[in-house]
Amino acid sequence: MTFFEGTDIWTLAVIAGLTGVTILTRTFFFFSSEEWALPDWAQRGLQYAPIAAMAAVVLPEVLMQQGEVLHNWMDARWIGAAVGAAVYFWRHNVLLTIVAGMLAYLPLHVLLGW
């Protein structure tokens, strides 16, 4: 049992506890025989979840490098993000947004070294 070698009992208890909580929360809705629906305020809030997750992932990558805020506007990531945002607000098409942002980013990054 080399997997458990050097692992203390508290680590194993935390892993088991988190596993139990995950299983319970993911199967909780199967225990009820009644139809269950989210309240209107929760459904409205969930509409913003994808854009909030995207912002949480993309914005730090665009605005920071190695933990420092970028102070130079000559960065290909800023241009690519601006083009992508403009295309999204123009067409509301996620695939077109990604393609346009990358088409703006790649030549600046590869050819100019930004």
Secondary structure, DSSP 4 states (H G I P E B T S, - for coil): --TTTT--HHHHHHHHHHHHHHHHHHHGGGS--S-----HHHHHHHTTHHHHHHHHHHHHHHHEETTEE---S--HHHHHHHHHHHHHHHH--HHHHHHHHHHHHHHHHHHS--
